[in-house]
Amino acid sequence: MSDKDGSNNIHFIDKAIDDCIENNILRDELTNNRQEIRDILFWEYQEELRLKAVSREGEERFARLAKKLYDDKREEDFVRAVEDIDYREKLCKEYGIEELSYNMFG
């Protein structure tokens, strides 16, 4: 189950913090700095999700390029694109394959 604002994730983070406090794991630190630690954990989780999405989008973009090169029987270009990121970008532009749409700060 996922939610846009992350409230489910905050609930799980709060539960984990509560469990640690109850079990005397970093009790003082978690009690005294709960909001800061909660914010850091939430940010790290969101960042992990963003990086996974960026990776997935990059794989999909390369797969689209590979398919087009295969269809056009451009094996040498495919091999070069695997090894040379600048050449790969040139081929993506040639085929109209757009750049990643993620927003690093959004």
ABEGO torsion letter per residue (X at the ends): XBBAAGAAAAAAAAAAAAAAAAAGBGAAAAAAAAAAAAAAAAAAAAAAAAAAAAAAAAAAAAAAAAAAAAAAGBAAAAAAAAABAAAAAAAAAAAGBBBBABBAAX
